[in-house]
């Protein structure tokens, strides 16, 4: 099966093409341009490098969140636009799970963290067991302090990955109660989300695909503008939909 994977949930955008689980080509851009400028050219370059066409793609995997609200929407919209003409089945993947999949098997708890601003992170917990990545906690948004307390209670070595890893490590080191926490940082080259992780997760978990029309972003909290409006006493402007978790 030929699988095309996309990621634009963080600062970088990336694309990967796999055949029967083998990586054929991958492109990655972390140059500060908006994903609406970079993601589609990366897709075209990946297909060109592998000498394949979109018509040959049998499945798509895309990280749908959590992460940058704009990045999530760009990734989902791009995947839909590519998948609709040929009705290519799509697999929505957690960006946190994709990051975890890129880390080599380690002893202890794997802790992907994405900087969610205001001393919060998007986070999930995993562990490697029997050659597979297993979830210990669902995707959530929580304070760095609350995460530290949870990790301390586990009493296990912790590997931090993601763009919030350094933030968490620094705050843990600055807190007296957290200094005993056995923390390690994943290597820089495997710390940030990439489309390859989404494809590997989709393959490893045997995820069931959905029609492109059903592909939606996965929000863990409302956008900042909505939160600020609610703080001023405004009425909720975002209806409860299947892509918005409260």
Secondary structure, DSSP 8 states (H G I E B T S, - for coil): -EEEEEE-SSSSEEEEEEETTEEEEEEEE-SS--HHHHHHHHHHHHHHHHT--GGG--EEEEEEESS-HHHHHHHHHHHHHHHHTTT-EEEEEEHHHHHHHHS---SSEEEEEEE-STTEEEEEEEEEETTEEEEEEEEEEEEHHHHHHHHHHHTS-EEEESTTHHHHHHHHHTSGGGTTS-EEE--GGGTS--HHHHHHHHHHHT---B-GGG----BSS--HHHHHHHHTT----S---TTB--
